[in-house]
């Protein structure tokens, strides 16, 4: 029984060592992605904030229309097109 416990302890130590090496390797592989993922995370936080405060989004749109009407019109057309495309994709995916 004692020999079995020693074998299990050695196996555990081996596995813990292996896990440490794997964690280090994964950290090295993911390091180049740290900054882009942080930026994407900030973007998602901004989108969530705007979803919770839609009046702010409407206010920003109105300020944009007042300050630069021609420029705003172009972006609203693009936004409308993207919105419709997203809805079409959503409907298409829900039909699967």
Secondary structure as UniProt FT lines:
FT   HELIX           2..30
FT   TURN            31..32
FT   HELIX           33..52
FT   HELIX           54..67
FT   HELIX           69..94
//
